[in-house]
Amino acid sequence: MIEGLCPKCGKRYWGWSLKNPRYQSCRECGSGLSMSENGKQIINDYSPFTADEHKLNPFSKFDLT
Protein backbone atom coordinates (compact mmCIF):
# COMPACT_ATOMS: atom_id res chain seq x y z
CA MET A 1 0.00 0.00 0.00
CA ILE A 2 1.23 3.50 -0.79
CA GLU A 3 1.58 5.90 2.13
CA GLY A 4 2.05 9.67 1.94
CA LEU A 5 3.36 11.79 4.80
CA CYS A 6 3.32 15.58 4.84
CA PRO A 7 6.72 16.82 6.04
CA LYS A 8 5.22 20.16 7.09
CA CYS A 9 2.13 19.29 9.16
CA GLY A 10 2.53 15.51 9.68
CA LYS A 11 -0.77 14.47 8.08
CA ARG A 12 -0.78 10.90 6.67
CA TYR A 13 -2.52 9.59 3.57
CA TRP A 14 -2.93 6.01 2.27
CA GLY A 15 -4.16 4.48 -0.97
CA TRP A 16 -3.49 3.83 -4.62
CA SER A 17 -4.83 7.26 -5.56
CA LEU A 18 -1.48 8.67 -4.40
CA LYS A 19 -0.01 7.43 -7.71
CA ASN A 20 -1.95 10.26 -9.38
CA PRO A 21 -0.03 13.61 -9.17
CA ARG A 22 -3.28 15.37 -8.26
CA TYR A 23 -3.22 13.62 -4.88
CA GLN A 24 0.51 13.97 -4.12
CA SER A 25 0.13 17.15 -2.08
CA CYS A 26 -1.27 17.70 1.41
CA ARG A 27 -4.92 18.77 1.54
CA GLU A 28 -4.25 20.77 4.72
CA CYS A 29 -1.17 22.86 3.87
CA GLY A 30 -0.42 22.11 0.17
CA SER A 31 3.11 20.73 0.68
CA GLY A 32 4.42 17.89 -1.44
CA LEU A 33 4.13 14.49 0.24
CA SER A 34 6.96 12.13 1.11
CA MET A 35 5.66 8.87 -0.29
CA SER A 36 6.64 5.29 0.38
CA GLU A 37 5.45 1.87 -0.75
CA ASN A 38 5.98 -1.17 1.49
CA GLY A 39 8.43 0.85 3.60
CA LYS A 40 10.58 1.94 0.63
CA GLN A 41 10.79 5.69 -0.15
CA ILE A 42 9.54 6.44 -3.68
CA ILE A 43 9.01 10.23 -3.71
CA ASN A 44 10.44 12.78 -1.32
CA ASP A 45 8.54 16.06 -0.81
CA TYR A 46 7.54 16.66 -4.42
CA SER A 47 4.29 17.85 -5.90
CA PRO A 48 3.78 19.14 -9.42
CA PHE A 49 1.44 21.74 -7.93
CA THR A 50 4.24 23.29 -5.84
CA ALA A 51 6.83 23.38 -8.63
CA ASP A 52 8.42 26.68 -9.63
CA GLU A 53 6.26 28.82 -11.89
CA HIS A 54 7.66 29.90 -15.24
CA LYS A 55 5.98 32.62 -17.27
CA LEU A 56 6.56 32.67 -21.00
CA ASN A 57 5.92 35.50 -23.39
CA PRO A 58 4.81 33.86 -26.67
CA PHE A 59 5.58 37.06 -28.59
CA SER A 60 9.13 37.59 -27.25
CA LYS A 61 10.74 36.64 -30.61
CA PHE A 62 8.47 38.88 -32.67
CA ASP A 63 8.60 42.63 -33.05
CA LEU A 64 4.96 43.64 -33.47
CA THR A 65 5.53 47.40 -33.47
Wavefront OBJ file of the C-alpha trace (Angstrom):
o trace
v 0.000 0.000 0.000
v 1.233 3.503 -0.787
v 1.581 5.897 2.134
v 2.052 9.669 1.938
v 3.362 11.787 4.798
v 3.318 15.579 4.843
v 6.718 16.819 6.042
v 5.222 20.159 7.088
v 2.127 19.290 9.161
v 2.534 15.510 9.684
v -0.772 14.473 8.079
v -0.778 10.900 6.665
v -2.524 9.587 3.565
v -2.926 6.014 2.274
v -4.156 4.476 -0.968
v -3.488 3.832 -4.624
v -4.834 7.263 -5.562
v -1.476 8.673 -4.405
v -0.015 7.427 -7.713
v -1.950 10.263 -9.382
v -0.027 13.606 -9.170
v -3.277 15.369 -8.263
v -3.219 13.617 -4.876
v 0.506 13.971 -4.122
v 0.128 17.148 -2.079
v -1.273 17.702 1.406
v -4.922 18.769 1.542
v -4.250 20.770 4.718
v -1.170 22.858 3.866
v -0.420 22.106 0.169
v 3.107 20.734 0.685
v 4.415 17.893 -1.444
v 4.129 14.488 0.240
v 6.956 12.127 1.110
v 5.658 8.866 -0.295
v 6.641 5.287 0.384
v 5.451 1.874 -0.751
v 5.976 -1.167 1.489
v 8.433 0.848 3.601
v 10.581 1.942 0.626
v 10.791 5.685 -0.150
v 9.535 6.440 -3.679
v 9.010 10.230 -3.707
v 10.443 12.784 -1.317
v 8.539 16.061 -0.813
v 7.537 16.665 -4.421
v 4.290 17.846 -5.899
v 3.775 19.143 -9.424
v 1.441 21.736 -7.931
v 4.240 23.286 -5.836
v 6.832 23.375 -8.631
v 8.421 26.676 -9.634
v 6.263 28.818 -11.894
v 7.657 29.903 -15.244
v 5.976 32.618 -17.272
v 6.557 32.666 -20.999
v 5.921 35.496 -23.389
v 4.813 33.860 -26.672
v 5.580 37.059 -28.592
v 9.126 37.589 -27.254
v 10.738 36.644 -30.608
v 8.471 38.881 -32.673
v 8.598 42.629 -33.053
v 4.959 43.642 -33.473
v 5.527 47.401 -33.467
l 1 2 3 4 5 6 7 8 9 10 11 12 13 14 15 16 17 18 19 20 21 22 23 24 25 26 27 28 29 30 31 32 33 34 35 36 37 38 39 40 41 42 43 44 45 46 47 48 49 50 51 52 53 54 55 56 57 58 59 60 61 62 63 64 65
